């Protein structure tokens, strides 16, 4: 029930740290993976059946990629993983940054998944979408534009779960905390102590690993979760359940 043999799985953001873990896991589980990412990201060497390079901020390119994917066969699973952020605080954000981050993290994903939905309806074994959100969707940890986009993405997920459920389509989201991927490298170059300070905020005392998030995504996409739709699953080492600085202050 946890296998994906004979199933077509689309993964966006496939060239990043979490994306690579998702592609590798779904390939191990027997899926024919369609790996998608920005043209500047390398997808070489990934165990995939097909690749698509496009910029989610470019609506026409996004819709063209969705059309090409549909032409190759209806997806059984879509993993909306792509995302990016640069503006860490309100002070670092301007109108251009805000628009770019909403385009990449919300609008592009909405256009892409909406274009794939018609082909996913009425499949005998059902179909599933899993959206990679963030703890930022529920609490403020910085990155205001990214956070707003991820909150919107969870609302989009619930809309699909509700309105497409009668068509056999499930939609869920995972909400990761900080994931130890190369995205942290720039921060570590600026401040080698940042990870030590950040992990102190997590009840598990560490960042989550890409494979841990990928496994949660695979569960929600699998037949083991056939009765689950419209939910957000935290994979966050406990930060969403805790306020460690407050606890330390009163203990």
N, C-alpha and C positions, 0 to 999 in steps of 0.2 A: 504493500500500500504506500510505501515511501518512495517507490521507484517512479521513474518518468520515461520508461522505455516506450518508444514510438511517439513521444510527445514533442511538440515544437514549442520551445521556450525562448522568448525574446527578452534580452537583458539590455537595458540602457546603462550608460556609464560603465561599459564593460572593461575599459582599459585602466580604470583606477584601482586603488587598493581593495576596496570592497567588491567592485565589479569583477576583478580577477578571481576573487574567492567564490563569487556567485557562479561565474562561468565554469570554473573547475569543479565545483560541487555538483551542479546540474549535469555536467558531462559525465561525471562519475556515476550519477544516478540514472544514466541511460538516455538523457534528453538530447535532441538535436537542437543545439543552441544557436540562436541568431544574435550575434554580438553587435551592439550599436554604440557608437561614441562620436565625439567631435573629430573632424578630420585630422587635427593635430595630435590626437592620441593614437599610439600604436596598439594594434590588436594582433600583431604577429606572434605566432607561437601558441595562441590560445586554442584549446580543443573545441573548435566550433564548426558548425555546418555552413555558416554564412556570416558575412560581415556587412554592416551598413555604416557609412560615415556621413554624418550630417550634424549641423549645429541646431540644437533645440531652440535657440533664439531666432532662427530663420524659419518662419512659418511655412513658406513654400517648400523648402528643403525637407522639413519635418513631415509634411503631408506626402511628399513624393516618396520618402523612405517608407512611410506606412503603407502606401499603395504598392510599392515593390515587395514588401514583406507579405502582404495579403496575396499577391500574385503567386508567391511561392508556397502558399498553403496557410490555412487559417491557424493562428496561434492557439495553443491550448493554455499557455501561461504567459503573462506579461509581467516582468519585474521592472518597475519604474524606479531605477536606482540613481540615475544621473542627478548631479547637484553640485553646486559650487558657491563659495562665498569669499569675499575679500574685505568688505567693510565690517570691521570688528565692533564698532560703536556708532552711535548716532553722529558723533562729531566727524567720523570718517566717511559718512555717507552723503552723496549728493543725488540730484535727480537722475543723472545718467546711471550711477551705480545702482540705485533703487530699481530702475526699469530693467537693467541687465539682469539683476539677480531674480526679479520676478519672472522675466522671460525664461531663464534657464531652469529655475526651480519649480515654477508653477505653470505659466502659460504654455510653454513648450510641451510639458508632460501632459497637460490637459488636451492640447491639440492632437498629440500623438496617440494617446489612449482612446480618445473619442473616435479617431479614424479607424482604430482596430476593432472597436466593439461590435460593429455589424457582422464581421466575419466570425466572431467568437460566440454568437448567440446560437442556442439550440444544439450545441454539440452533445453527442450521446453521453460522454463522460463528464460533461460540464466544462467550464473554463474558469480560470482564476487570474486575478490581478493582485499583485502585492506592491505596495508603495513604500519606498524607504523614506520615512519621515525623519524626525530628530526630536530629542528632548527639548530643543528650542521651541517646538510647537506648543508646549504646555507651560514652560517657565522661561524666564529671560536669562540667558547665559551670554548675552552679547549677540552680534550679527543680526541687527534688527530687520533688515530686508529679507534675509534668508529665513529668519524666524517667522515672519509674516507669510512668506511663501509656503513654508512647511505646514503652518496651521491651515492655510487654504487647501493644501494638498490633502490633508486629512478630511476636510469637508467634502472635497471632490470624491474621495474614496467612499464616504458614506452615501453620497448621492448615487454612485454606481451600485453599491451593495443593495440599496433600497429599490431603485428603479429597474435594475437589470437582473435582480434575483429571479423574477418569473421567467427569465430567458436562460436560466441555468448558469449565470455568471456570478461568481463570488468576488468580493473585493475586501482586502484587509490591508493593514499597514504595520510595519515594525517601526519602533521609535528608539533608535540607538542613542547611547551616550557617546562620549568621545571614543573613537575607534583608533587604535594604533596603526595608522597607515602613513605613507610618505607625506600626506598632507600636513603632518606635524613637523616635518623636517625644517621648514622655514622658521617656525616658532622656536625650535630647539637651537637653531643657529643664532637667533637673537638672544635667547635666554635658556641656557642649558639646564636650569633648575625648574623650568615650567612644569614638566611632567611630575616631578616630585611634589610640587605644590598642588597640582590638579588632582592627583590620585588620592590625596588626603580628604577630598570632598566626597569620595565614593565609599559606601559601606564595604564593598569587596576590596577596597584598597588598590585598585588597578583599573586600567582602561580595558574595554572589551576588545577582543580579537576579531578580525574580519570573518574568520571561519565560524565564530559563534553567532554572528549576525546572519551569515549566509544560511546556517542550519535552521534558524528560526524562520527565515523567508521560505526555505524549502518545505518546512512543516506546513505553513499556512497555504502554500501552493499545492500541497499533496492531497491525496484521497483521505489521509488521516484527519484532515480538517474539513471534510465535506459539509459538516454542520456549522461551520464557523464563517461568518461574514459580518462586515461592518465593524470590526474590532481593531484596536490599536494595541500591539504587543510590545511592551518595553523590553529592550535588550540593553540595559544601561548600567550594569554593575550596582544597581540600587539607588542611584542618585535621584530618581524621580520619586522615591518613597521616603527620602531622608533630607534633613538639613543638618549636616554634620557640624558646621560651625556653631549653630545654635545649641546642639546637644553638648558640645564641648564647653560652651559658655555657661551652661547651667549645671554641669556635672563637676 
